[in-house]
Structure formats: structure tokens, C-alpha cells
Amino acid sequence: MLPVAPPDVPLILLPGMGADARLFRPQLDALPNAIVPPWLSPNPRELLAEYAQRFAAAIDPGRPCFVGGASFGGFVALEMAPHLNALACFLIGSARDASGMPKRIRWLRPFGRATGVLPFRLLGPSAWLARQTVGRFGHPLTRSFLRHLQEADASFLRSGSRAALTWKPSPATAAVRVVQIHGERDRIFPAKRTRADVILPGAGHLISLTHAAAVNDFLQRHMMAASCPTSS
């Protein structure tokens, strides 16, 4: 039987860009202290650290908590942690800084401020078309991901992309207790570029869904260790 983390210590989970609480459905079903707050609307030209500080102020439970995120949500969670009474930050298929990004993304970083000219409004219709064609014959998780993209807000995607490409972790994140779980075959953030504590063999990017039991076990054990450090 898994150790049970104190239910009165909230676990705040942030999904990836273009995703929502459905990405963490297995965690919400299994962990009674897990919550997925809706994204805050970004301000124009807002840096990721600025957005995270504002987001933290809006959802601060006013007591010790855990914070974590998948993909882009991990970037935000890491920046939020210094502004919360966070016992730990969980990165789920994410990165601690730009060094965890693949070369194709790092190459785009100098152009991050130019994302305003990209046609994000076409992403929804494109995702719908893909879902109606090749997606109909694909894995249910692929169809679910395409549905997330179809419903995503174009302005949020534009702001989020700019924030991610221009992100440099703020100095305060150096003091955050970070614990990381990653998929061995993650094509978004290659495992070889991470400093993951746990690497799941054969897993891809959407591990909160595809390897839910392993992610739940990881979260539960590390929440227990952080809540009762002397017992670890």
C-alpha cells in the first residue's frame, strides 16, 4: 500500500500549453489533495516569471502546498514555487531550464519575441482537421490531445509560446526543492537532456495519462517524504 500524503496539503498541478485539467484526470481521481486551477489570462508582453508570480498570488492557499506541472506547466510551477509556501515542485515531463529543451526549440529562443506574427488562430482548425482525418484512426490519447489543441485559446498559446521561448529561470528558483519524472521516449523534452529523478522506460511526453499509476506513485511518495522528511 502506498503511503498517504496529508490530504490537507494541496497539490496544485498545471497542465501543458493548450491542455487543461483533463491531462491530470488520473491524478485528480487518485489523489484527493490534487487540484488543477484554470489558467490566468496573460498580460501583454508579460514574462513567464511575472505571470507565475501573479498566478501564485491568485491561487495561494495560504498554507504549505505542493506545486507541479507538465511540460510548459512545469516552467510555470517552478516559477510559482518561490511565491508559495511550496514544500516541493514536481516536474512531469518538463524541464528545469532551457538546457532541457531540444536543439530545435533552443534554436528558436532568439526569435521568441517574434511569436506575435505567427498564425496561432489557425491551430484550432488545423487540430480539428487532423482529428477528423488521421486522428480518427489513432490512439485515444492522440485524439484527446488534438481535442485540447482544437479548444485552446489562440491568444494564450501566443503569449505562452513567447514566455517559454524567452524564459530564463529567476534566481529564486535555485532554492526550490525540485523532483522530476520523465518519459524515456519523450520527443518534446528528450530524456537525455533532463536531470530526472525517475525515467519511465518506453514512456513518451504525456506520462500523466499513459503511465498514470507510475506518476501517481511518484507524487504520493515524494509528497509523503517532503511532508515527513524524518521518515524518508
C-alpha atoms as a printed R data frame, in Angstrom:
    type eleno elety resid chain resno       x      y       z
1   ATOM     1    CA   MET     A     1   0.000  0.000   0.000
2   ATOM     2    CA   LEU     A     2   1.257  3.479  -0.875
3   ATOM     3    CA   PRO     A     3   1.997  5.996   1.885
4   ATOM     4    CA   VAL     A     4  -0.734  8.598   2.008
5   ATOM     5    CA   ALA     A     5   0.282 12.242   1.933
6   ATOM     6    CA   PRO     A     6  -1.616 14.570   4.283
7   ATOM     7    CA   PRO     A     7  -4.903 15.409   2.498
8   ATOM     8    CA   ASP     A     8  -4.866 18.967   3.874
9   ATOM     9    CA   VAL     A     9  -1.697 19.827   1.898
10  ATOM    10    CA   PRO     A    10  -2.897 20.932  -1.561
11  ATOM    11    CA   LEU     A    11  -1.186 19.619  -4.679
12  ATOM    12    CA   ILE     A    12  -1.505 22.310  -7.364
13  ATOM    13    CA   LEU     A    13  -0.988 20.851 -10.851
14  ATOM    14    CA   LEU     A    14  -0.591 22.868 -14.044
15  ATOM    15    CA   PRO     A    15  -1.119 21.233 -17.461
16  ATOM    16    CA   GLY     A    16   0.896 21.862 -20.593
17  ATOM    17    CA   MET     A    17   0.244 24.638 -23.064
18  ATOM    18    CA   GLY     A    18  -3.040 24.062 -24.898
19  ATOM    19    CA   ALA     A    19  -4.149 21.468 -22.328
20  ATOM    20    CA   ASP     A    20  -6.466 21.629 -19.324
21  ATOM    21    CA   ALA     A    21  -7.462 19.606 -16.262
22  ATOM    22    CA   ARG     A    22  -8.185 16.560 -18.441
23  ATOM    23    CA   LEU     A    23  -4.426 15.995 -18.688
24  ATOM    24    CA   PHE     A    24  -4.432 15.197 -14.961
25  ATOM    25    CA   ARG     A    25  -7.670 13.228 -14.770
26  ATOM    26    CA   PRO     A    26  -5.923 10.105 -13.357
27  ATOM    27    CA   GLN     A    27  -4.228 12.219 -10.683
28  ATOM    28    CA   LEU     A    28  -7.448 14.033  -9.762
29  ATOM    29    CA   ASP     A    29  -9.203 10.670  -9.438
30  ATOM    30    CA   ALA     A    30  -6.470  9.108  -7.288
31  ATOM    31    CA   LEU     A    31  -5.139 11.979  -5.165
32  ATOM    32    CA   PRO     A    32  -7.766 13.792  -3.058
33  ATOM    33    CA   ASN     A    33  -5.466 16.772  -2.442
34  ATOM    34    CA   ALA     A    34  -4.856 17.418  -6.175
35  ATOM    35    CA   ILE     A    35  -6.344 20.493  -7.835
36  ATOM    36    CA   VAL     A    36  -5.896 21.978 -11.332
37  ATOM    37    CA   PRO     A    37  -6.696 25.704 -11.313
38  ATOM    38    CA   PRO     A    38  -7.793 27.347 -14.580
39  ATOM    39    CA   TRP     A    39  -5.099 29.323 -16.332
40  ATOM    40    CA   LEU     A    40  -4.942 33.026 -15.597
41  ATOM    41    CA   SER     A    41  -5.248 35.263 -18.644
42  ATOM    42    CA   PRO     A    42  -1.771 36.593 -19.522
43  ATOM    43    CA   ASN     A    43  -0.977 40.283 -19.737
44  ATOM    44    CA   PRO     A    44   0.553 41.650 -22.945
45  ATOM    45    CA   ARG     A    45   4.334 41.105 -23.186
46  ATOM    46    CA   GLU     A    46   4.393 39.505 -19.742
47  ATOM    47    CA   LEU     A    47   7.469 37.469 -18.846
48  ATOM    48    CA   LEU     A    48   6.914 33.942 -17.581
49  ATOM    49    CA   ALA     A    49   8.271 34.790 -14.107
50  ATOM    50    CA   GLU     A    50   5.913 37.777 -13.897
51  ATOM    51    CA   TYR     A    51   2.958 35.661 -14.954
52  ATOM    52    CA   ALA     A    52   3.866 32.956 -12.429
53  ATOM    53    CA   GLN     A    53   4.107 35.467  -9.572
54  ATOM    54    CA   ARG     A    54   0.696 36.888 -10.438
55  ATOM    55    CA   PHE     A    55  -0.781 33.388 -10.794
56  ATOM    56    CA   ALA     A    56   0.656 32.357  -7.422
57  ATOM    57    CA   ALA     A    57  -0.929 35.375  -5.732
58  ATOM    58    CA   ALA     A    58  -4.302 34.484  -7.273
59  ATOM    59    CA   ILE     A    59  -4.364 30.837  -6.104
60  ATOM    60    CA   ASP     A    60  -2.209 30.895  -2.948
61  ATOM    61    CA   PRO     A    61  -3.896 28.529  -0.458
62  ATOM    62    CA   GLY     A    62  -2.270 30.403   2.431
63  ATOM    63    CA   ARG     A    63  -0.642 27.280   3.845
64  ATOM    64    CA   PRO     A    64   2.008 24.721   2.869
65  ATOM    65    CA   CYS     A    65   1.369 23.129  -0.512
66  ATOM    66    CA   PHE     A    66   2.932 21.237  -3.369
67  ATOM    67    CA   VAL     A    67   3.085 22.584  -6.896
68  ATOM    68    CA   GLY     A    68   3.832 20.752 -10.111
69  ATOM    69    CA   GLY     A    69   3.308 20.846 -13.811
70  ATOM    70    CA   ALA     A    70   3.575 19.005 -17.099
71  ATOM    71    CA   SER     A    71   5.592 20.426 -19.987
72  ATOM    72    CA   PHE     A    72   5.006 24.234 -20.096
73  ATOM    73    CA   GLY     A    73   3.070 23.901 -16.833
74  ATOM    74    CA   GLY     A    74   6.295 22.752 -15.190
75  ATOM    75    CA   PHE     A    75   8.026 26.005 -16.157
76  ATOM    76    CA   VAL     A    76   5.217 27.987 -14.550
77  ATOM    77    CA   ALA     A    77   5.114 25.740 -11.473
78  ATOM    78    CA   LEU     A    78   8.833 26.195 -10.899
79  ATOM    79    CA   GLU     A    79   8.497 29.988 -11.079
80  ATOM    80    CA   MET     A    80   5.426 29.931  -8.828
81  ATOM    81    CA   ALA     A    81   7.085 27.887  -6.090
82  ATOM    82    CA   PRO     A    82   9.127 30.759  -4.536
83  ATOM    83    CA   HIS     A    83   5.901 32.768  -4.167
84  ATOM    84    CA   LEU     A    84   4.047 29.965  -2.388
85  ATOM    85    CA   ASN     A    85   4.795 28.016   0.768
86  ATOM    86    CA   ALA     A    86   5.753 25.135  -1.521
87  ATOM    87    CA   LEU     A    87   7.242 22.038   0.065
88  ATOM    88    CA   ALA     A    88   8.329 20.741  -3.348
89  ATOM    89    CA   CYS     A    89   7.890 21.316  -7.074
90  ATOM    90    CA   PHE     A    90   7.136 18.311  -9.283
91  ATOM    91    CA   LEU     A    91   8.160 18.393 -12.936
92  ATOM    92    CA   ILE     A    92   6.213 15.868 -15.017
93  ATOM    93    CA   GLY     A    93   7.701 15.579 -18.493
94  ATOM    94    CA   SER     A    94   9.089 19.105 -18.249
95  ATOM    95    CA   ALA     A    95  12.427 20.907 -17.930
96  ATOM    96    CA   ARG     A    96  14.245 22.876 -15.248
97  ATOM    97    CA   ASP     A    97  15.639 25.439 -17.714
98  ATOM    98    CA   ALA     A    98  16.454 25.920 -21.405
99  ATOM    99    CA   SER     A    99  19.154 23.235 -21.277
100 ATOM   100    CA   GLY     A   100  16.362 20.654 -21.059
101 ATOM   101    CA   MET     A   101  14.866 21.790 -24.362
102 ATOM   102    CA   PRO     A   102  15.777 20.092 -27.654
103 ATOM   103    CA   LYS     A   103  18.023 21.847 -30.139
104 ATOM   104    CA   ARG     A   104  15.124 22.779 -32.444
105 ATOM   105    CA   ILE     A   105  13.478 24.751 -29.624
106 ATOM   106    CA   ARG     A   106  16.681 26.289 -28.301
107 ATOM   107    CA   TRP     A   107  17.412 27.485 -31.844
108 ATOM   108    CA   LEU     A   108  14.134 29.435 -31.790
109 ATOM   109    CA   ARG     A   109  14.818 31.206 -28.500
110 ATOM   110    CA   PRO     A   110  16.417 34.312 -30.094
111 ATOM   111    CA   PHE     A   111  13.183 34.755 -32.061
112 ATOM   112    CA   GLY     A   112  10.877 34.324 -29.079
113 ATOM   113    CA   ARG     A   113   9.686 37.923 -29.124
114 ATOM   114    CA   ALA     A   114   8.509 37.496 -32.730
115 ATOM   115    CA   THR     A   115   5.784 34.953 -31.898
116 ATOM   116    CA   GLY     A   116   3.157 37.677 -32.302
117 ATOM   117    CA   VAL     A   117   3.327 37.272 -36.062
118 ATOM   118    CA   LEU     A   118   2.645 33.524 -36.019
119 ATOM   119    CA   PRO     A   119  -0.898 32.397 -37.029
120 ATOM   120    CA   PHE     A   120  -1.959 30.696 -33.783
121 ATOM   121    CA   ARG     A   121  -5.600 31.269 -34.721
122 ATOM   122    CA   LEU     A   122  -5.187 28.531 -37.337
123 ATOM   123    CA   LEU     A   123  -4.080 25.932 -34.785
124 ATOM   124    CA   GLY     A   124  -7.621 25.127 -33.637
125 ATOM   125    CA   PRO     A   125  -8.997 24.472 -37.137
126 ATOM   126    CA   SER     A   126  -5.839 22.520 -38.012
127 ATOM   127    CA   ALA     A   127  -6.229 20.342 -34.921
128 ATOM   128    CA   TRP     A   128  -9.896 19.773 -35.797
129 ATOM   129    CA   LEU     A   129  -8.945 18.692 -39.325
130 ATOM   130    CA   ALA     A   130  -6.257 16.341 -38.037
131 ATOM   131    CA   ARG     A   131  -8.691 14.890 -35.516
132 ATOM   132    CA   GLN     A   132 -11.294 14.231 -38.233
133 ATOM   133    CA   THR     A   133  -8.799 12.561 -40.571
134 ATOM   134    CA   VAL     A   134  -5.752 10.716 -39.247
135 ATOM   135    CA   GLY     A   135  -6.804 11.246 -35.638
136 ATOM   136    CA   ARG     A   136  -9.903  9.106 -36.101
137 ATOM   137    CA   PHE     A   137  -7.674  6.069 -36.542
138 ATOM   138    CA   GLY     A   138  -5.114  6.986 -33.912
139 ATOM   139    CA   HIS     A   139  -4.667  6.236 -30.247
140 ATOM   140    CA   PRO     A   140  -7.355  7.661 -27.910
141 ATOM   141    CA   LEU     A   141  -4.672  9.800 -26.214
142 ATOM   142    CA   THR     A   142  -3.733 11.296 -29.595
143 ATOM   143    CA   ARG     A   143  -7.361 12.181 -30.257
144 ATOM   144    CA   SER     A   144  -7.664 13.669 -26.779
145 ATOM   145    CA   PHE     A   145  -4.555 15.810 -27.298
146 ATOM   146    CA   LEU     A   146  -5.870 17.055 -30.649
147 ATOM   147    CA   ARG     A   147  -9.149 17.962 -28.957
148 ATOM   148    CA   HIS     A   148  -7.231 20.002 -26.371
149 ATOM   149    CA   LEU     A   149  -5.450 21.907 -29.139
150 ATOM   150    CA   GLN     A   150  -8.709 22.444 -31.002
151 ATOM   151    CA   GLU     A   151 -10.233 24.097 -27.941
152 ATOM   152    CA   ALA     A   152  -7.130 26.056 -26.897
153 ATOM   153    CA   ASP     A   153  -7.225 29.852 -26.819
154 ATOM   154    CA   ALA     A   154  -5.023 31.287 -29.583
155 ATOM   155    CA   SER     A   155  -4.017 34.366 -27.561
156 ATOM   156    CA   PHE     A   156  -2.913 32.185 -24.638
157 ATOM   157    CA   LEU     A   157  -0.878 29.964 -26.978
158 ATOM   158    CA   ARG     A   158   0.809 33.023 -28.475
159 ATOM   159    CA   SER     A   159   1.654 34.530 -25.077
160 ATOM   160    CA   GLY     A   160   2.684 31.178 -23.662
161 ATOM   161    CA   SER     A   161   4.978 30.398 -26.585
162 ATOM   162    CA   ARG     A   162   6.669 33.768 -26.251
163 ATOM   163    CA   ALA     A   163   7.042 33.321 -22.485
164 ATOM   164    CA   ALA     A   164   8.509 29.829 -22.871
165 ATOM   165    CA   LEU     A   165  10.979 30.808 -25.582
166 ATOM   166    CA   THR     A   166  12.247 33.817 -23.625
167 ATOM   167    CA   TRP     A   167  12.251 32.073 -20.217
168 ATOM   168    CA   LYS     A   168  15.304 32.191 -18.001
169 ATOM   169    CA   PRO     A   169  14.658 30.778 -14.509
170 ATOM   170    CA   SER     A   170  14.615 33.528 -11.901
171 ATOM   171    CA   PRO     A   171  17.320 33.331  -9.180
172 ATOM   172    CA   ALA     A   172  14.718 32.414  -6.531
173 ATOM   173    CA   THR     A   173  14.043 29.058  -8.234
174 ATOM   174    CA   ALA     A   174  17.525 27.859  -7.226
175 ATOM   175    CA   ALA     A   175  16.223 27.307  -3.679
176 ATOM   176    CA   VAL     A   176  13.179 25.288  -4.780
177 ATOM   177    CA   ARG     A   177  13.103 21.590  -3.982
178 ATOM   178    CA   VAL     A   178  12.578 20.058  -7.442
179 ATOM   179    CA   VAL     A   179  11.677 16.427  -8.110
180 ATOM   180    CA   GLN     A   180  11.360 15.286 -11.706
181 ATOM   181    CA   ILE     A   181   9.767 12.330 -13.523
182 ATOM   182    CA   HIS     A   182  10.215 11.873 -17.253
183 ATOM   183    CA   GLY     A   183   9.468  9.557 -20.137
184 ATOM   184    CA   GLU     A   184  12.385  7.742 -21.734
185 ATOM   185    CA   ARG     A   185  10.995  8.419 -25.215
186 ATOM   186    CA   ASP     A   186   9.791 11.975 -24.685
187 ATOM   187    CA   ARG     A   187  10.160 13.704 -28.072
188 ATOM   188    CA   ILE     A   188   9.347 17.191 -26.739
189 ATOM   189    CA   PHE     A   189  11.957 17.295 -23.976
190 ATOM   190    CA   PRO     A   190  14.463 14.468 -24.627
191 ATOM   191    CA   ALA     A   191  15.247 12.427 -21.527
192 ATOM   192    CA   LYS     A   192  18.991 12.672 -22.198
193 ATOM   193    CA   ARG     A   193  18.789 16.435 -21.613
194 ATOM   194    CA   THR     A   194  16.999 16.155 -18.260
195 ATOM   195    CA   ARG     A   195  18.119 15.709 -14.680
196 ATOM   196    CA   ALA     A   196  15.143 13.495 -13.921
197 ATOM   197    CA   ASP     A   197  14.938 11.573 -10.658
198 ATOM   198    CA   VAL     A   198  12.789  8.926 -12.330
199 ATOM   199    CA   ILE     A   199  12.792  7.948 -16.020
200 ATOM   200    CA   LEU     A   200   9.923  5.721 -17.153
201 ATOM   201    CA   PRO     A   201  11.065  3.127 -19.730
202 ATOM   202    CA   GLY     A   202   9.242  3.361 -23.048
203 ATOM   203    CA   ALA     A   203   7.160  6.363 -21.976
204 ATOM   204    CA   GLY     A   204   6.589  9.461 -24.106
205 ATOM   205    CA   HIS     A   205   5.540 13.010 -23.262
206 ATOM   206    CA   LEU     A   206   2.010 12.538 -21.866
207 ATOM   207    CA   ILE     A   207   3.031 10.393 -18.913
208 ATOM   208    CA   SER     A   208   0.319 11.721 -16.583
209 ATOM   209    CA   LEU     A   209  -2.118  9.827 -18.850
210 ATOM   210    CA   THR     A   210  -0.124  6.974 -20.356
211 ATOM   211    CA   HIS     A   211   1.709  5.994 -17.163
212 ATOM   212    CA   ALA     A   212  -0.741  7.310 -14.597
213 ATOM   213    CA   ALA     A   213  -0.041  4.666 -11.947
214 ATOM   214    CA   ALA     A   214   3.704  5.392 -12.010
215 ATOM   215    CA   VAL     A   215   3.129  9.163 -11.878
216 ATOM   216    CA   ASN     A   216   0.648  8.805  -9.010
217 ATOM   217    CA   ASP     A   217   3.100  6.606  -7.103
218 ATOM   218    CA   PHE     A   218   5.887  9.143  -7.717
219 ATOM   219    CA   LEU     A   219   3.775 12.066  -6.496
220 ATOM   220    CA   GLN     A   220   2.450 10.242  -3.449
221 ATOM   221    CA   ARG     A   221   5.836  9.033  -2.270
222 ATOM   222    CA   HIS     A   222   7.570 12.371  -2.693
223 ATOM   223    CA   MET     A   223   4.710 14.286  -1.071
224 ATOM   224    CA   MET     A   224   4.995 11.968   1.905
225 ATOM   225    CA   ALA     A   225   8.784 12.397   2.032
226 ATOM   226    CA   ALA     A   226   8.539 16.194   1.866
227 ATOM   227    CA   SER     A   227   5.748 16.337   4.467
228 ATOM   228    CA   CYS     A   228   7.558 13.996   6.885
229 ATOM   229    CA   PRO     A   229  11.262 14.323   5.987
230 ATOM   230    CA   THR     A   230  12.468 12.425   9.047
231 ATOM   231    CA   SER     A   231  10.553  9.335   7.890
232 ATOM   232    CA   SER     A   232  12.346  9.300   4.495
